[in-house]
Amino acid sequence: MAAAAAAPEGSGPGVDTWLDRETAQWLRWDKNPLTLELVKRLIEEGNKEELQKCFGARMEFGTAGLRAAMGAGTSRMNDLTIIQTTQGFCRYLEKHFSNLKQRGVVISFDARAHPPSGGSSRRFARLAATTFISQGIPVYLFSDITPTPFVPYTISHLKLCAGIMITASHNPKQDNGYKVYWDNGAQIIFPHDKGISEAIKENLEPWPEAWNDSLIDGNLLLHNPSASINKDYFEDLKKYCFHRSVNRETKVKFVHTSVHGVGHDFVQSAFRAFDFAPPEAVPEQKDPDPEFPTVIFPNPEEGKRVLNLSFDLADKIKAQIVLANDPDADRLAVAEKQDSGEWRVFSGNELGALLGWWLFTSWKEKNQDRSALKDTYMLSSTVSSKILRAIALKEGFHFEETLTGFKWMGNRAKQLIDQGKNVLFAFEEAIGYMCCPFVLDKDGVSAAVITAELASFLATKNLSLSQQLKAIYVEYGYHITKASYFICHDQGTIKTIFENLRNYDGKNNYPKTCGKFEISGIRDLTTGYDDSQPDKKAVLPSSRSSQMITFTFANGGVATMRTSGTEPKIKYYTELCAPPGNSDPEQLKKELNELVSAIEEYFFQPQKYNLKPKAE
């Protein structure tokens, strides 16, 4: 049993000895000829700088699992690091589930591939399956690419112990990832991340059959759930279709793009399940392609830069709505043609407002008994718009806020469901929506077809999505949001920025103003401080492993600054909430823009810290 040694900091003889030991171990264990040759060549060339990049820091397993570039070495996603990770995960599961050999695990994958290192999502999934099957554990391995939400769905549906999805979602093409779900069908949270991380370090040496992936072919422990899960998922989805006759007859035309990812076939099936004519697919982006040739970043959250081909096709066929999934189809972006001829791309918060209103309205029509409201819930993350809170206050259902990320919303939704509650909807501003609680994670497939039904229903009332969004804001209060980020690759700089905010004018003093804006409240979920609580302790869980501070302003504004778990970004999220009534949205936007400018200038100080803004 080999344990991982931590890399020494800096440079010098200690680092060289450590590097020599790491690379020697790699040469003993790696059986992938491409990554093995690459490391041998770097050693022969004495290329310490490149070796340091490959081996300098082992990928850290966290609640998001792993995510890194594909390539050679312990810092990268490759055959050996996949084997090591899965061995650790396997041993950890054996400790927690006495019936693991009866229940098993599910594994699926997206279409990513990296020919220079021989790595691909499909190959990584096979190697992970090999690890479990070599230990006598059943594996439900999809035979072809699927959306990420099919993994949590399969866990819940087949009552499995865990799931793995090999995907880097919307990251750049060279990246891949290893996403892990627990037996409750939600992403893992603490303490499982720490436990799995420790188990990986204790199981680094490949087991005897680790590289022999042919052992799974024809093995009785290998199951292919593709056909049955495909059938059952879309049967379950049909329960969320409320206006089948409207869908059959709608004149609204839809364009769909899967942005070179896995979504095409599944969204086509979802439209069939709702009795829609199929959406028109963007031909250049319809088929999976790990090169993502038509986009700089395969992330529909980037808006018009990723959606240009969709707009061209929509204009050509006179379609009013564009639906765009990210490459693993767990997120959804939506755009609508305006009367002006412009395309409006809805923010995640705006689509969250529309879907939340729609799912509540549809539920209310079926449930006239108001007593059911007391057991009805919606969730969103703390950096997302508070619009669901406003709707809940007026309509009488419950709203809860969680930490950022669907791992928190999925786990909380499961707790509520287990208590007999009805979770109608959850969303986060990063275009993630859980419209159907049979998947305890964001799901871009169900969100796409439910958005299509909403648009088709509104069209029968001569309303557009934009008009309905305005009506929601008039009824429940305008919620104007603005979010962006700065790119920063230096962890030291990031830490300095946040420590400055904690010691703004003297030790342990947070700022009292930001430019002309007075601060009325501060919550710091890195340290666990919240000045709105009597004991000054935050109610939401805090974590020193990530930075996150929320400022409440006297004018009703809220701003959160946080680090990203998967990208070199410091993100910010701002919102101005107005009470119900027809407020002046333009005035609110102007005030929010002024607040954002002040936050950038005084709190981020981009010139001083050489931060790169989001490319517009």
N, C-alpha and C positions, 0 to 999 in steps of 0.2 A: 504494500500500500504506500504510494508516494504522495507526500504532502507538498503543497506549493510553498515556496519561499518568497518572501516579499522582495521586490527589487530595491537595491540601495539607491539613495538619491545622489544626484550630481554625476561626476565622472571620476575616473581614476582606477587604481588597481582593484579596488573592491567591486566596482561595476564590471570590470573586465572579467574577473573570476566568476562573478555571478552570471554574466552573459555566456561565458564558456560552458558553465554547468547547464544553463537552460538550453543552449543550442545542442549540447551533447545528448541531453535527454530527448530532445526533438528528433535528432538523427536516429536514435534507437527506436522511437515509437511511431514516427510518421511513415505510413505505407502508401501515401499518395505521391506518385512519382513527380508530379509537377511542383508541389510545395516542397517536397524533399530536395529536389534539384535546385530550387531557388535558394533555399537556406544553405546548401552546400556551396553554391556559387558565391553567395555573399561572404561566407567564411573564407573561401579561397582568395577572394579579392580583398579581404580584410576590411570590408565595408561596415565599419562599426556603427556609423550613423543610421544606415538602413536596418541593421540588425537591432539597434536600439528601438527603432520604430516598430519592428515586428515583435520584439520580446520585452520591451521596456515596462509594460504594465499589463498584466493579465486582465482580460475583460472582466469587469465586475458584474456579477449576477445580482440584479435588483428586482423590484416589483414588476418592472417592465420586461424582465428576463434579460436577454442579451440583445445588443444591437451594435454592429461595428462593420467596418469594411471587410469584404472577403479577400483572402490572401493568406500568406504563410505566417506562422508564429502565434504566440499565445495572446497577442493583442487583437487578433483577427478572427473572423468566422471562417472555419475550414473543417475538413473531415475530422482531424484529430480533436480540435476544440469542441466540436459537436459530440464526439464519442465521450470525451471527458465530462462534458456538461450532463449528458444523458445518464452516464454511470452514477454521477452524484445524485441526480434527480431520482433515479431508480432506487438507490439505497435509502434515500429520504422517504420515498413513498412506502417502501417495505416496512420502515419503522412505524409509519402512521396508519397503515391499512393491513389488518391481518388477512383480509379477503382480496388482496390485490390480484392474486393468481386466479380468482374466480371472476372478478369484475373487469380488470384490464384498463387500458388507456386508449385515447384516440390521438392520431397524428395526421395533420394535413399540411399543405404547402402552397405557396404562390408560384409565379412563373420566373422568379429571378434566377440568373445564372451568371457565372464569371469564368469564361473559358480559360484565361491565363492561369488560374489556380485549380481548375477542374471542379470548382464548387458550384452547386446549384441547390435551390430549395428542395427539388425532388430528391437529389442524392442525399442531402442532409436528413430528410425525412426517412429515407430507407435505412440510413445508418442508425438513426435514433430507434427505429422499429427493431433493428437487429439487436441492439443493446437489450431491450426489454424481452424480446423473444428468447434470447440466449439464457435468460434467467427464468424462463417458464411463465412469462407474463403475457396474457393475450393482448394483441394490438389491433385496433381498428384503424387501418391505414387507408386513407382515400386513394383511389387508383389514379386520380387526376386532380388538377388544381381546383381549389374551392375558395369562396370568400372566407375571411377570418371568422365571421359569426357562426359558420357551420361547426366549428370546433366546440364552443360552449354549448351550442344547441345539442350536439351529439352526446356530450357528457350528461346533460340533464335528461335527455330522451332515453339513453341506454343505461343510465345510472352507473357511469364509469367513475374511476377514482381520480382521473386527471386528464389533461389534454395539452398537446403541444401544437403550436402553429408556427411553421417556418416562414417568416415574412419580415420585410423591413418596411411594410406599409408604403408610405409615400416618400421615403428617403431617397437620396440619389442612387443611381443604378449600381454603383459598386458595393452598396451596403446589403447586409442581410440581418436577420434577427431570429430570436428563439423566444416565443411568447408562451407563457405557461398559465394554465387554468387549474383550479382545485376542483374537488368533487362536488362543490355546490354550484358549479357552472359559471363562476365568476373568476376574474383574474386574481392571482395570489396577492396577498398583502402581508405585512409584517405579522408574525415572525417567520413565515415560510420562506421569504426571500433570503433571510440570514441563514436559516437552517439549510436550505438548498446550497447556498454559496459555500458553507463550511463542508458539506458533503462532497461537493465537486472537488475541493482542495484535497480531500482525503482519498479520492478515487481517480487520480490522474493517469495511472498506468493502464493502458488499454487491456481489457479482459481478453482471454484466449480467443474468443470468437468475434471480437469487436469489429474486425475488418472484413469478416466473411459475410457480406450482405446477401450472398446467394442462399444462405441457410433459411431465409424467410420465404423463399419461393416455394410454394406448395406446402408450407408448414401449416399444421392444423391450428396453430395459435394466431395465424394471420387472418384477419377478416377484412373484407372490403365493404364499407358501409355506404358507398356512393349511391347506389340505386335506391336503397330503402330510405336513406336520410333525405335525398332529393325529393322523393315522393312525400314523406311525412312532413318535411319543413313547409312545402307549399300547401299541403292540406291544412296545417296549423295556421298558415298565413291567411287562408281564405276567411277565417273567423273575423278578420279585421277589415273585411270588405263590407261597407255599409250601403253602397249605392250601385249595385251590379247593373241595373237597367240604365242608369245614367252613363256608366262606363261604356256599355255596349254601343250607345248612340252618340257619344260625345263627338263634337267637331274639333275639340282641342287637339292640336298635333304636338307630339313630343319628339325631341332629339335626345339620344342617350350616348354618352361616351364612357368607356371603361378605362380611358387613358393608358392603353397598352397593358392593362391588368387582367384580372380574372372575372370581372363583373358581367360581361356581355350575355352569356348564356343564361345566367341566373336572373338577371333583370328581365330578359325576354320571357322566362318562365313565370316570373312574378306578375307580369302584365297579363299573361294567359290566365293565371289563377284568378285575376280580378275581372276577367272578360273584356279586357282592353284589346284593341288592335295593337300589334307590337310597335314600340317606339322605333324611330329611324336611327340606326346606329351610324356613328361617324366612321366611315370605312377605313380611314388611315389609322384609327386608334382602336378598332374593334377587337383585333386579335392580340393575344398576349405577346409581348416583345420585351425581353429584358434590357434592350438598349434604350427603350423609351425615346425613339428617334425624333418625334415631333415636338418634344417639350424640353425645356431646360431643367425644370423640376417636375416630377410627375405628381404634383399636389394641386388638386382643384381649389384648395383654399387660397392659392395664389391668384385666383380670379381670372380676369380677362386674358392674361398671358397664356394660361393653359386652355382656355375655352374658345380661342379664336376659330379653330376649325369647326367647333360645334356651332358657333354663331353663323359661320359661312353656310353650313348645311341648312341650318334653321331658316335663314333668310331665303335660301334657294327653294325650299319646299313650303315656305310660309308657316313654319311651326312657331308657336308662341312660347313654349317652355323648353329649356335645356336642363337635363338631369345629368350630373357628372359624378361618377364614383372615383375614389382613389384606387390605386392598383390592387389592394386586397379587399376592396368593396365593403369596408366597414364605415366609411364616411360618405357623405353626400353633399354636393354643392348644387344649388338651383339658381337659374337665371330666367328672367321673364322679359319678353319684348314689350317696351313701353309705347304709348301712343306717339311719343316724340320720335320713334324709330330707334332709340337707344336701347341697349341691353342693360337691365339692372341685375347685378349679381347680389343675391341676398346674403347678408352676413349669417354666421351660425346662430347668433342671437335672434335675428329676425325670423329665420326659419324655425327656430325653437319656439318662438311666440306663435307662429302660424300652426305648427303641428300640435303644440300644447292645446291651443284653442280648439282645433279640429277634433282631437281625440277626446277632449272633455265634452264638446258639443255632441259628438256622435254617441258617447257613453250616456250622456244625460237623456238623449232621446229614447234610449233603450231602458233606462232606469229612472222612472218618474218618482220613485220613493226617495224623498230627500234624506231619510235616515241612513241610506247607504253612503252618503257623503262622508260620514264620520270615519269610515274605514277606507277612504279613497285618498291616494297619495300621488304627488308628482315630486321629482327630484331634479336638482341641477347642481353643478359644481360651483364652488365659491367665487370663481373668476368669471362665471357666466352671468348674463342679464338676470335681474330680479323680476322679470315680467311674470314668471309663473307664480311668484309670491303674491303679486298684485291680483292675478286672476283668482288664486286660491282664497285670498282674503274676501273678495267680493262674492265668490260662488260657494264658499263654505267647505271646500275640501282641504286636505293637509298639504303643505309644502315643506320640504326639507332640503337643506343645503349640505353638501359633502365637500371633502377636500377635492382638489383637482384630479380628474382622471376617472375613467369608467371603472377602474378597479374598485374605487370607493362606492360609486353609485350601484354597481352590480352587486357587491356584497351587502350593502344596505337594503337594496330592493329584495334580495333573498331573505334577509332577516324579517322584513315586513310581510312578505308573502307567507313565510313560515308561521307568522302570527295571525294569519287569516286576513291580512289586509290586501287591498286591490291597488297595485302600482300601475297607473295609467300610462306614465311617460317619464322619461329622464333624458336630459340632454346636456351637452357641454358646447361652449362657444366654438370649439375647434371642429365644427361641422359634424359632430357625432350625436346620433339620436337612437334611443331605445324606445321604439314605438310599440313593440310586442314583447311582453315580459317572458315569453318562452325562450328568448335569448337574453341573457343577463349581461349584455355588452352592447356597444354601439353596432348598428346593423344598417349598412347603406342600401341593401337590397329591399328590405321591407320599407325603409324610409322613402325610397324612390317611388314605389308603387302607391304608397299612401299619399304622398305629395301629388301624384298624378290624379288620384281620386278627388283630393281636395280641390285641385285646379278645375277638374271637370264639373264638380258639384257647383263651385262658385260661378262657372260659366253659365249654368242654367239660370242664375240670378243676375246675369250680366255684370258680374264682378270679376276683377282680376285679383291675383295674389297681392299685388301692391295695394289695391283699394281695400282689401280685407285687412291687411296689416295696419293700415291707417285707422280703420274702424276699431280694431283691437286696442290701439293706442288711445283713441278717443274715449273708449269705454273704460279702460283699466289704467290709463295714465301713460304718457309718453315715457319710454325708456330709450334714451339715446346712448349708443355705445361706440367706443373707438378702441381698437386694440392694435398693437404692433410690436416690434421687437428691435433690439440692437444685437448685432453679431459680435461676440467676444470670445476668442479662443483661449484667453489666459485666465485660468481659475483664480489666480492671485488677485487680478484686477477685479473680477466679479466679487470676490470676498471683500475687497477694500470698499467697493461701492456700497455694499450692504452694511458693513461695519460703520462707515461714515454716517449712514442714516440712523444707526443706533447710538451714535455718539456725536450728535449734530452740533450742539453748542455746549460742549462739556461732556464728561463721561456719563454714559447711560441716560442721555437725554435725546429723545426723538424730536424731530422738527415740530415747531408749533404752527408754522406757516410754510406755504410753498409759493413764493412770489407774493401776489396780492391775496392768495386764497388761504383762509384760516382753516386749520386742521382741528376737527372736533373729536376724532377717535383714531386709535391705532391698535391693530392686531398683528402680532408677529408670530407666525406659525413655525418659525425656525427655533425661537426661544420659548414659545408657549405663553407669551405675554398678550393680554387683551385688557385695555383700560376701561372697557365698557362693563366688565364683570366686577362684582363686589370684591372678589379676592384677587383680581387682576390676572387670573389664569384663563387661558383660552379654552373654550368648550371643545372645539374641533381638535383632533390629535395634532401634535407638533412633531417635527423631525429636524434634527440638526444636520441631516445629510443633504438638505436642499434649502435654498433661500426663498422666503416668501413673507412680504410685509404688505398689509392692506391699510390704506389711509382713508378715513371718512372725513369729508369736508363740510363746513358749515352751510354751504350752498346746496347740499343734497348730493354732491358728487361722491363717488367711491372710486379709488384707484388701487390696484394691486400690482406689485412688482414681484416677479418670481423668475427663478432659473428653470430651464427646460431639462427634463430627465434624459432626453435622447438627442438633443442638438446643442451646438455652441451658441445659445441665445439667452439674452435677458429679455423676458417678455413683459409687456404691461397691458393692463386691461382697465378701461375707465368707463364709467356710466354716470349719467345724470337722470334721476327719476323725478317725474312730475306727477302731481296728483291727478285723478281722473278729470276729464273736462278737456275742451279743445284748446290746449296750450299752444303756444307758438313754437313749432318744432325748429324753425330756422334760428330763432333766438337761443333755444337750448343748444343747438349744434354749435353756434358761435361761442357760447360760454364754455362748452366742453372742449372745443378746440383751443381756447385760451388756457384752460386748465392743463390740457395735454402739453402745450408748449412750455408751460411753467415746470411741469414734472420733468420733461426732457432736459430743460436748461439747468434746474437747480438740483435735481436728484440723480439724474444719469450723468450729467456733465460730459457729453460725448466727445467734445474737443480735448478736454483734459485727459480722458482715458482712451482716446483713439478708438471709439466705438463706431462700428459701421452700421448705418441705418438700413432698414428693410428697403430693398430696391422697389421703387414704385413702378 
